[in-house]
């Protein structure tokens, strides 16, 4: 665990091993079963999660009672309901393990203390959030600029390993499709 997080930090900032060792107590490790929830809509969002192993998804329940997946997080990605986390309010999203997962959790107060004690972490989190925001912008562009079929084929071309890990019904939810429509697109690809 420590080496994986240390290497991730080093992609964005220069950090000594000694400083990194001092940072570790700010985090706690959680082991999750498949479909175990980390956060439920309406619950106070106190925590930001870093995926060491596995896959998480963020979703909300539509007015029709269906789960709408908005985001996934795999190894070395962060995930939280960021508006609720930042404001320390009730979550509007739920977060669930898609597969057995191991995550590092840092609560809001601990993250604020970490940022004060290690100013370089401000830069780290800014870079991580900018990267995530850029990905979100591209997703919106694809939602508006591509047909549903083009969006699916673009996604599987860009993220082939990801597609292998995600159950098809969750991929359909993320792309805004019904599972039946996704099956139809997959059968077209095979022909």
TORKOL-4160 file (C-alpha; in steps of 0.2 Angstrom, whole numbers, padded with zeros to 4 digits, m for minus):
191
<pt num="1" X="0000" Y="0000" Z="0000"/>
<pt num="2" X="0012" Y="0013" Z="0005"/>
<pt num="3" X="0023" Y="0011" Z="m0011"/>
<pt num="4" X="0008" Y="0012" Z="m0023"/>
<pt num="5" X="0002" Y="0029" Z="m0015"/>
<pt num="6" X="0020" Y="0036" Z="m0014"/>
<pt num="7" X="0022" Y="0032" Z="m0032"/>
<pt num="8" X="0006" Y="0041" Z="m0036"/>
<pt num="9" X="0011" Y="0056" Z="m0026"/>
<pt num="10" X="0027" Y="0057" Z="m0035"/>
<pt num="11" X="0019" Y="0058" Z="m0052"/>
<pt num="12" X="0013" Y="0075" Z="m0047"/>
<pt num="13" X="0024" Y="0082" Z="m0033"/>
<pt num="14" X="0042" Y="0080" Z="m0026"/>
<pt num="15" X="0040" Y="0072" Z="m0009"/>
<pt num="16" X="0053" Y="0063" Z="0002"/>
<pt num="17" X="0051" Y="0046" Z="0009"/>
<pt num="18" X="0052" Y="0053" Z="0026"/>
<pt num="19" X="0038" Y="0066" Z="0023"/>
<pt num="20" X="0028" Y="0052" Z="0015"/>
<pt num="21" X="0030" Y="0041" Z="0031"/>
<pt num="22" X="0023" Y="0055" Z="0041"/>
<pt num="23" X="0008" Y="0057" Z="0030"/>
<pt num="24" X="0002" Y="0038" Z="0031"/>
<pt num="25" X="m0007" Y="0041" Z="0048"/>
<pt num="26" X="m0019" Y="0053" Z="0040"/>
<pt num="27" X="m0026" Y="0038" Z="0030"/>
<pt num="28" X="m0035" Y="0022" Z="0035"/>
<pt num="29" X="m0036" Y="0006" Z="0024"/>
<pt num="30" X="m0053" Y="m0001" Z="0020"/>
<pt num="31" X="m0057" Y="m0018" Z="0013"/>
<pt num="32" X="m0073" Y="m0019" Z="0003"/>
<pt num="33" X="m0084" Y="m0034" Z="m0003"/>
<pt num="34" X="m0092" Y="m0033" Z="m0020"/>
<pt num="35" X="m0108" Y="m0022" Z="m0019"/>
<pt num="36" X="m0103" Y="m0015" Z="m0002"/>
<pt num="37" X="m0107" Y="0004" Z="0000"/>
<pt num="38" X="m0095" Y="0016" Z="0006"/>
<pt num="39" X="m0107" Y="0031" Z="0005"/>
<pt num="40" X="m0126" Y="0032" Z="0003"/>
<pt num="41" X="m0136" Y="0046" Z="m0004"/>
<pt num="42" X="m0142" Y="0056" Z="0011"/>
<pt num="43" X="m0128" Y="0051" Z="0022"/>
<pt num="44" X="m0115" Y="0065" Z="0028"/>
<pt num="45" X="m0100" Y="0064" Z="0016"/>
<pt num="46" X="m0085" Y="0064" Z="0027"/>
<pt num="47" X="m0072" Y="0054" Z="0017"/>
<pt num="48" X="m0062" Y="0055" Z="0001"/>
<pt num="49" X="m0057" Y="0038" Z="m0006"/>
<pt num="50" X="m0041" Y="0032" Z="m0015"/>
<pt num="51" X="m0042" Y="0015" Z="m0024"/>
<pt num="52" X="m0028" Y="0004" Z="m0021"/>
<pt num="53" X="m0036" Y="m0012" Z="m0029"/>
<pt num="54" X="m0053" Y="m0015" Z="m0036"/>
<pt num="55" X="m0066" Y="m0003" Z="m0043"/>
<pt num="56" X="m0079" Y="0008" Z="m0036"/>
<pt num="57" X="m0094" Y="0017" Z="m0044"/>
<pt num="58" X="m0103" Y="0032" Z="m0040"/>
<pt num="59" X="m0122" Y="0033" Z="m0044"/>
<pt num="60" X="m0139" Y="0041" Z="m0039"/>
<pt num="61" X="m0157" Y="0035" Z="m0040"/>
<pt num="62" X="m0167" Y="0042" Z="m0053"/>
<pt num="63" X="m0185" Y="0048" Z="m0051"/>
<pt num="64" X="m0190" Y="0031" Z="m0059"/>
<pt num="65" X="m0181" Y="0022" Z="m0045"/>
<pt num="66" X="m0166" Y="0016" Z="m0057"/>
<pt num="67" X="m0148" Y="0017" Z="m0053"/>
<pt num="68" X="m0139" Y="0029" Z="m0064"/>
<pt num="69" X="m0120" Y="0027" Z="m0063"/>
<pt num="70" X="m0110" Y="0043" Z="m0066"/>
<pt num="71" X="m0092" Y="0038" Z="m0062"/>
<pt num="72" X="m0080" Y="0024" Z="m0060"/>
<pt num="73" X="m0064" Y="0023" Z="m0050"/>
<pt num="74" X="m0051" Y="0010" Z="m0053"/>
<pt num="75" X="m0033" Y="0009" Z="m0046"/>
<pt num="76" X="m0024" Y="0025" Z="m0042"/>
<pt num="77" X="m0040" Y="0035" Z="m0044"/>
<pt num="78" X="m0049" Y="0046" Z="m0031"/>
<pt num="79" X="m0068" Y="0046" Z="m0028"/>
<pt num="80" X="m0080" Y="0055" Z="m0017"/>
<pt num="81" X="m0096" Y="0066" Z="m0019"/>
<pt num="82" X="m0085" Y="0081" Z="m0020"/>
<pt num="83" X="m0098" Y="0094" Z="m0017"/>
<pt num="84" X="m0104" Y="0085" Z="m0001"/>
<pt num="85" X="m0087" Y="0082" Z="0004"/>
<pt num="86" X="m0081" Y="0100" Z="0002"/>
<pt num="87" X="m0096" Y="0107" Z="0011"/>
<pt num="88" X="m0098" Y="0093" Z="0024"/>
<pt num="89" X="m0116" Y="0090" Z="0019"/>
<pt num="90" X="m0127" Y="0075" Z="0014"/>
<pt num="91" X="m0122" Y="0066" Z="m0001"/>
<pt num="92" X="m0132" Y="0067" Z="m0017"/>
<pt num="93" X="m0123" Y="0051" Z="m0024"/>
<pt num="94" X="m0119" Y="0034" Z="m0017"/>
<pt num="95" X="m0103" Y="0025" Z="m0019"/>
<pt num="96" X="m0102" Y="0006" Z="m0020"/>
<pt num="97" X="m0088" Y="m0007" Z="m0024"/>
<pt num="98" X="m0090" Y="m0015" Z="m0041"/>
<pt num="99" X="m0078" Y="m0029" Z="m0036"/>
<pt num="100" X="m0069" Y="m0033" Z="m0020"/>
<pt num="101" X="m0058" Y="m0018" Z="m0017"/>
<pt num="102" X="m0045" Y="m0010" Z="m0005"/>
<pt num="103" X="m0046" Y="0008" Z="m0003"/>
<pt num="104" X="m0037" Y="0022" Z="0007"/>
<pt num="105" X="m0049" Y="0033" Z="0016"/>
<pt num="106" X="m0045" Y="0051" Z="0022"/>
<pt num="107" X="m0059" Y="0061" Z="0031"/>
<pt num="108" X="m0061" Y="0079" Z="0028"/>
<pt num="109" X="m0053" Y="0085" Z="0044"/>
<pt num="110" X="m0038" Y="0074" Z="0041"/>
<pt num="111" X="m0036" Y="0080" Z="0023"/>
<pt num="112" X="m0037" Y="0098" Z="0029"/>
<pt num="113" X="m0023" Y="0094" Z="0042"/>
<pt num="114" X="m0013" Y="0085" Z="0029"/>
<pt num="115" X="m0014" Y="0100" Z="0018"/>
<pt num="116" X="m0008" Y="0112" Z="0032"/>
<pt num="117" X="0006" Y="0100" Z="0037"/>
<pt num="118" X="0012" Y="0097" Z="0019"/>
<pt num="119" X="0009" Y="0112" Z="0008"/>
<pt num="120" X="0015" Y="0101" Z="m0008"/>
<pt num="121" X="m0001" Y="0091" Z="m0006"/>
<pt num="122" X="m0011" Y="0107" Z="m0011"/>
<pt num="123" X="m0003" Y="0105" Z="m0028"/>
<pt num="124" X="m0005" Y="0087" Z="m0028"/>
<pt num="125" X="m0024" Y="0088" Z="m0025"/>
<pt num="126" X="m0026" Y="0102" Z="m0037"/>
<pt num="127" X="m0018" Y="0092" Z="m0051"/>
<pt num="128" X="m0028" Y="0077" Z="m0047"/>
<pt num="129" X="m0044" Y="0087" Z="m0047"/>
<pt num="130" X="m0040" Y="0096" Z="m0063"/>
<pt num="131" X="m0037" Y="0080" Z="m0072"/>
<pt num="132" X="m0054" Y="0073" Z="m0065"/>
<pt num="133" X="m0062" Y="0089" Z="m0070"/>
<pt num="134" X="m0055" Y="0088" Z="m0088"/>
<pt num="135" X="m0061" Y="0070" Z="m0089"/>
<pt num="136" X="m0078" Y="0075" Z="m0084"/>
<pt num="137" X="m0078" Y="0089" Z="m0097"/>
<pt num="138" X="m0074" Y="0076" Z="m0111"/>
<pt num="139" X="m0088" Y="0065" Z="m0105"/>
<pt num="140" X="m0100" Y="0079" Z="m0107"/>
<pt num="141" X="m0093" Y="0083" Z="m0124"/>
<pt num="142" X="m0096" Y="0065" Z="m0129"/>
<pt num="143" X="m0113" Y="0064" Z="m0122"/>
<pt num="144" X="m0118" Y="0079" Z="m0132"/>
<pt num="145" X="m0107" Y="0076" Z="m0148"/>
<pt num="146" X="m0108" Y="0058" Z="m0151"/>
<pt num="147" X="m0122" Y="0046" Z="m0155"/>
<pt num="148" X="m0126" Y="0033" Z="m0143"/>
<pt num="149" X="m0117" Y="0020" Z="m0154"/>
<pt num="150" X="m0102" Y="0031" Z="m0157"/>
<pt num="151" X="m0101" Y="0034" Z="m0138"/>
<pt num="152" X="m0100" Y="0015" Z="m0135"/>
<pt num="153" X="m0087" Y="0011" Z="m0148"/>
<pt num="154" X="m0077" Y="0026" Z="m0143"/>
<pt num="155" X="m0077" Y="0021" Z="m0124"/>
<pt num="156" X="m0072" Y="0003" Z="m0128"/>
<pt num="157" X="m0058" Y="0009" Z="m0139"/>
<pt num="158" X="m0052" Y="0021" Z="m0126"/>
<pt num="159" X="m0054" Y="0009" Z="m0111"/>
<pt num="160" X="m0053" Y="m0009" Z="m0117"/>
<pt num="161" X="m0047" Y="m0016" Z="m0100"/>
<pt num="162" X="m0060" Y="m0006" Z="m0091"/>
<pt num="163" X="m0074" Y="m0013" Z="m0101"/>
<pt num="164" X="m0068" Y="m0031" Z="m0097"/>
<pt num="165" X="m0070" Y="m0027" Z="m0078"/>
<pt num="166" X="m0086" Y="m0018" Z="m0077"/>
<pt num="167" X="m0103" Y="m0028" Z="m0078"/>
<pt num="168" X="m0112" Y="m0024" Z="m0094"/>
<pt num="169" X="m0128" Y="m0018" Z="m0084"/>
<pt num="170" X="m0116" Y="m0005" Z="m0075"/>
<pt num="171" X="m0108" Y="0000" Z="m0091"/>
<pt num="172" X="m0125" Y="0003" Z="m0099"/>
<pt num="173" X="m0130" Y="0013" Z="m0084"/>
<pt num="174" X="m0114" Y="0024" Z="m0086"/>
<pt num="175" X="m0117" Y="0027" Z="m0104"/>
<pt num="176" X="m0135" Y="0030" Z="m0102"/>
<pt num="177" X="m0141" Y="0015" Z="m0111"/>
<pt num="178" X="m0153" Y="0000" Z="m0107"/>
<pt num="179" X="m0144" Y="m0016" Z="m0105"/>
<pt num="180" X="m0154" Y="m0023" Z="m0120"/>
<pt num="181" X="m0147" Y="m0009" Z="m0131"/>
<pt num="182" X="m0129" Y="m0012" Z="m0125"/>
<pt num="183" X="m0132" Y="m0030" Z="m0130"/>
<pt num="184" X="m0138" Y="m0025" Z="m0147"/>
<pt num="185" X="m0122" Y="m0014" Z="m0149"/>
<pt num="186" X="m0111" Y="m0028" Z="m0143"/>
<pt num="187" X="m0118" Y="m0040" Z="m0156"/>
<pt num="188" X="m0116" Y="m0028" Z="m0170"/>
<pt num="189" X="m0098" Y="m0026" Z="m0165"/>
<pt num="190" X="m0096" Y="m0045" Z="m0167"/>
<pt num="191" X="m0104" Y="m0046" Z="m0184"/>
